[in-house]
């Protein structure tokens, strides 16, 4: 189970980076194809939102790993460390689902597909995390 834990953790981080890069590429390609109106100031919003989502999900993942590290501590202290880790996992899952819904429009369907792959990998990581903690 430890192998699945490490594999899904690394794969999740790689998929997040690939999703961000793919999103920037697709947004740039759509901008060059003049799908968006270039005379608006709001063209930078999707780029910044994608960066913020990537940064938030990556930091949540790393904080969850740090909180769930095995260390010789009392049961009550371990429980106090598990609660924020599970809250981080919940927030990450909500962000992933919201990203899938937000990017599920025809010009951005590939971005949504990458977020689906990231969500599946995230769920596999959470399952292996829960199995490892028992």
Secondary structure as GFF3:
##gff-version 3
##sequence-region A 1 134
A	DSSP	alpha_helix	2	32	.	.	.	ID=ss1
A	DSSP	alpha_helix	43	67	.	.	.	ID=ss2
A	DSSP	alpha_helix	75	102	.	.	.	ID=ss3
A	DSSP	three_ten_helix	106	108	.	.	.	ID=ss4
A	DSSP	alpha_helix	109	133	.	.	.	ID=ss5
###
